[in-house]
Amino acid sequence: MISQHARILNALKKNGKHGIKNSWFHQHHILCHTARISELRAEGYTIVAEQQRDWRGKATGTFKYFLRDDT
């Protein structure tokens, strides 16, 4: 069985500049995704979270996560 960390890293690498939305974590049964992201950051990965905005520019509850190339 592949670990949650490995699944997240694989998805971040695969999606590249498109990132993965917080809904992806729920679809893949990864609960407490913010804790998993924090653990990966503690391991040295540079993961950036970007809050999405609607057509009016208002912040939504959706975030996209990106893996920076320097990791």
QUIBEL-V90591 format. One record per residue. N is the residue number from 1. RES is the residue in one letter. BURIAL is I if it has 9 or more other ideal C-beta (glycine too) atoms within 8 Angstrom, else O. Layout:
n = {N:N}
res = {RES:RES}
burial = {BURIAL:BURIAL}
//
This chain:
n = {1:2:3:4:5:6:7:8:9:10:11:12:13:14:15:16:17:18:19:20:21:22:23:24:25:26:27:28:29:30:31:32:33:34:35:36:37:38:39:40:41:42:43:44:45:46:47:48:49:50:51:52:53:54:55:56:57:58:59:60:61:62:63:64:65:66:67:68:69:70:71}
res = {M:I:S:Q:H:A:R:I:L:N:A:L:K:K:N:G:K:H:G:I:K:N:S:W:F:H:Q:H:H:I:L:C:H:T:A:R:I:S:E:L:R:A:E:G:Y:T:I:V:A:E:Q:Q:R:D:W:R:G:K:A:T:G:T:F:K:Y:F:L:R:D:D:T}
burial = {O:O:O:O:I:O:I:I:I:I:I:I:O:O:I:O:O:O:I:I:I:I:O:I:I:O:O:O:O:I:O:O:I:O:O:I:I:O:I:I:I:O:O:O:I:I:I:O:O:I:O:I:O:O:O:O:O:O:O:O:O:I:I:I:I:I:I:O:O:O:O}
//
